[in-house]
Amino acid sequence: MNAEQLSRTMKRMTHEIIERNQNLNDIVFVGILKKGFPLAQMLKENLKRFADVDALLYPIDIHAYRDDIHDKVKPSMQKIDIHDKNVILVDDVLYTGRSVRAAMDALLDHGRPNQIQLAILIDRGHRELPIRADYIGKNIPTSRNEKVVVDLNSMSVYLEDK
């Protein structure tokens, strides 16, 4: 994906979010740090541009909730207001599903949302947990020895060997 394709994909995903959610004022974007947060910012800006809705936006750090990291760090408890909101969790690449599971655990420490929806720029398959995205920018089937790189500096997406 080049910059134009990435921009067009984010706009399409925003329109899908608008079509699927009846009350846009209840939407809260939560971007998984590092690369999910800038994508969540893009969706928030597009929602403002297309529907004149200024949704809340929060970053979330999932490191303390990961099941594959043995040196646990204390969760950062930045206040995230998600109670009775429709949370749209945003990340760059959906692979095994473990990052999304960790993010949902982190979200639930902040309250009980009305709903959690998942927006992913790239779905590469190889799920280990029963998690699927509600909004997918692009499906890119990969082998396990390939890596999907989302480069937000150059606004591009490409594959490389691990």
Rosetta blueprint (number, residue, H / E / L):
1 M L
2 N L
3 A H
4 E H
5 Q H
6 L H
7 S H
8 R H
9 T H
10 M H
11 K H
12 R H
13 M H
14 T H
15 H H
16 E H
17 I H
18 I H
19 E H
20 R H
21 N L
22 Q L
23 N L
24 L H
25 N H
26 D H
27 I E
28 V E
29 F E
30 V E
31 G E
32 I E
33 L L
34 K L
35 K L
36 G H
37 F H
38 P H
39 L H
40 A H
41 Q H
42 M H
43 L H
44 K H
45 E H
46 N H
47 L H
48 K H
49 R H
50 F H
51 A H
52 D L
53 V L
54 D L
55 A L
56 L E
57 L E
58 Y E
59 P E
60 I E
61 D L
62 I L
63 H H
64 A H
65 Y H
66 R L
67 D L
68 D L
69 I L
70 H L
71 D L
72 K L
73 V L
74 K L
75 P L
76 S L
77 M L
78 Q L
79 K L
80 I L
81 D L
82 I L
83 H L
84 D L
85 K L
86 N E
87 V E
88 I E
89 L E
90 V E
91 D E
92 D E
93 V E
94 L E
95 Y L
96 T L
97 G L
98 R H
99 S H
100 V H
101 R H
102 A H
103 A H
104 M H
105 D H
106 A H
107 L H
108 L H
109 D L
110 H L
111 G L
112 R L
113 P L
114 N L
115 Q E
116 I E
117 Q E
118 L E
119 A E
120 I E
121 L E
122 I E
123 D E
124 R L
125 G L
126 H L
127 R L
128 E L
129 L L
130 P L
131 I L
132 R L
133 A L
134 D L
135 Y E
136 I E
137 G E
138 K E
139 N E
140 I L
141 P L
142 T L
143 S L
144 R L
145 N L
146 E E
147 K E
148 V E
149 V E
150 V E
151 D E
152 L L
153 N L
154 S L
155 M L
156 S E
157 V E
158 Y E
159 L E
160 E E
161 D E
162 K L
